[in-house]
């Protein structure tokens, strides 16, 4: 029930935008996250063999934009 209430509020907010207004905002944020992931993968500063630090940086990039994962909740 709580999720439905939040969903309605979000839909009401999104409905105030025209499709051509909302799409560039979403695409821009998605592109920023993809660029951050690319930078992490290309970084020589995070050269741990198990990629622990790379994975942690990618998870942090997701967290910063509200994309949370329960696979890495330490």
CNS distance restraints for C-alpha pairs under 8 A (distance, minus, plus):
assign (resid   1 and name CA) (resid   5 and name CA) 6.45 0.50 0.50
assign (resid   2 and name CA) (resid   6 and name CA) 6.39 0.50 0.50
assign (resid   3 and name CA) (resid   7 and name CA) 5.98 0.50 0.50
assign (resid   4 and name CA) (resid   8 and name CA) 6.15 0.50 0.50
assign (resid   5 and name CA) (resid   9 and name CA) 6.41 0.50 0.50
assign (resid   6 and name CA) (resid  10 and name CA) 6.18 0.50 0.50
assign (resid   7 and name CA) (resid  11 and name CA) 6.08 0.50 0.50
assign (resid   8 and name CA) (resid  12 and name CA) 6.05 0.50 0.50
assign (resid   9 and name CA) (resid  13 and name CA) 6.23 0.50 0.50
assign (resid  10 and name CA) (resid  14 and name CA) 6.11 0.50 0.50
assign (resid  11 and name CA) (resid  15 and name CA) 5.90 0.50 0.50
assign (resid  12 and name CA) (resid  16 and name CA) 6.84 0.50 0.50
assign (resid  13 and name CA) (resid  17 and name CA) 7.69 0.50 0.50
assign (resid  14 and name CA) (resid  22 and name CA) 7.89 0.50 0.50
assign (resid  17 and name CA) (resid  21 and name CA) 6.02 0.50 0.50
assign (resid  17 and name CA) (resid  22 and name CA) 6.04 0.50 0.50
assign (resid  18 and name CA) (resid  22 and name CA) 6.44 0.50 0.50
assign (resid  19 and name CA) (resid  23 and name CA) 6.09 0.50 0.50
assign (resid  20 and name CA) (resid  24 and name CA) 7.15 0.50 0.50
assign (resid  21 and name CA) (resid  25 and name CA) 7.16 0.50 0.50
assign (resid  22 and name CA) (resid  26 and name CA) 6.37 0.50 0.50
assign (resid  23 and name CA) (resid  27 and name CA) 6.01 0.50 0.50
assign (resid  24 and name CA) (resid  28 and name CA) 5.83 0.50 0.50
assign (resid  25 and name CA) (resid  29 and name CA) 6.37 0.50 0.50
assign (resid  26 and name CA) (resid  30 and name CA) 6.17 0.50 0.50
assign (resid  27 and name CA) (resid  31 and name CA) 6.02 0.50 0.50
assign (resid  28 and name CA) (resid  32 and name CA) 6.28 0.50 0.50
assign (resid  29 and name CA) (resid  33 and name CA) 6.49 0.50 0.50
assign (resid  30 and name CA) (resid  34 and name CA) 6.27 0.50 0.50
assign (resid  31 and name CA) (resid  35 and name CA) 6.05 0.50 0.50
assign (resid  32 and name CA) (resid  36 and name CA) 6.19 0.50 0.50
assign (resid  33 and name CA) (resid  37 and name CA) 6.23 0.50 0.50
assign (resid  33 and name CA) (resid  61 and name CA) 6.41 0.50 0.50
assign (resid  33 and name CA) (resid  62 and name CA) 7.15 0.50 0.50
assign (resid  34 and name CA) (resid  38 and name CA) 6.19 0.50 0.50
assign (resid  35 and name CA) (resid  39 and name CA) 6.14 0.50 0.50
assign (resid  36 and name CA) (resid  40 and name CA) 6.22 0.50 0.50
assign (resid  36 and name CA) (resid  58 and name CA) 7.68 0.50 0.50
assign (resid  36 and name CA) (resid  61 and name CA) 6.88 0.50 0.50
assign (resid  37 and name CA) (resid  41 and name CA) 6.18 0.50 0.50
assign (resid  37 and name CA) (resid  58 and name CA) 5.77 0.50 0.50
assign (resid  37 and name CA) (resid  61 and name CA) 7.38 0.50 0.50
assign (resid  38 and name CA) (resid  42 and name CA) 6.12 0.50 0.50
assign (resid  39 and name CA) (resid  43 and name CA) 5.94 0.50 0.50
assign (resid  40 and name CA) (resid  46 and name CA) 7.66 0.50 0.50
assign (resid  40 and name CA) (resid  54 and name CA) 6.04 0.50 0.50
assign (resid  40 and name CA) (resid  57 and name CA) 6.79 0.50 0.50
assign (resid  40 and name CA) (resid  58 and name CA) 6.97 0.50 0.50
assign (resid  41 and name CA) (resid  54 and name CA) 6.66 0.50 0.50
assign (resid  43 and name CA) (resid  47 and name CA) 7.65 0.50 0.50
assign (resid  46 and name CA) (resid  51 and name CA) 7.57 0.50 0.50
assign (resid  46 and name CA) (resid  53 and name CA) 5.98 0.50 0.50
assign (resid  46 and name CA) (resid  54 and name CA) 6.08 0.50 0.50
assign (resid  47 and name CA) (resid  51 and name CA) 7.01 0.50 0.50
assign (resid  47 and name CA) (resid  53 and name CA) 7.97 0.50 0.50
assign (resid  48 and name CA) (resid  52 and name CA) 6.66 0.50 0.50
assign (resid  48 and name CA) (resid  53 and name CA) 6.77 0.50 0.50
assign (resid  51 and name CA) (resid  55 and name CA) 6.09 0.50 0.50
assign (resid  52 and name CA) (resid  56 and name CA) 6.12 0.50 0.50
assign (resid  53 and name CA) (resid  57 and name CA) 6.11 0.50 0.50
assign (resid  54 and name CA) (resid  58 and name CA) 6.24 0.50 0.50
assign (resid  55 and name CA) (resid  59 and name CA) 6.13 0.50 0.50
assign (resid  56 and name CA) (resid  60 and name CA) 6.13 0.50 0.50
assign (resid  57 and name CA) (resid  61 and name CA) 6.23 0.50 0.50
assign (resid  58 and name CA) (resid  62 and name CA) 6.40 0.50 0.50
assign (resid  59 and name CA) (resid  63 and name CA) 6.16 0.50 0.50
assign (resid  59 and name CA) (resid  68 and name CA) 7.85 0.50 0.50
assign (resid  59 and name CA) (resid  69 and name CA) 7.68 0.50 0.50
assign (resid  59 and name CA) (resid  72 and name CA) 7.60 0.50 0.50
assign (resid  60 and name CA) (resid  64 and name CA) 6.17 0.50 0.50
assign (resid  61 and name CA) (resid  65 and name CA) 6.92 0.50 0.50
assign (resid  62 and name CA) (resid  66 and name CA) 6.39 0.50 0.50
assign (resid  62 and name CA) (resid  67 and name CA) 4.84 0.50 0.50
assign (resid  62 and name CA) (resid  68 and name CA) 6.35 0.50 0.50
assign (resid  63 and name CA) (resid  67 and name CA) 5.26 0.50 0.50
assign (resid  63 and name CA) (resid  68 and name CA) 5.32 0.50 0.50
assign (resid  69 and name CA) (resid  73 and name CA) 7.37 0.50 0.50
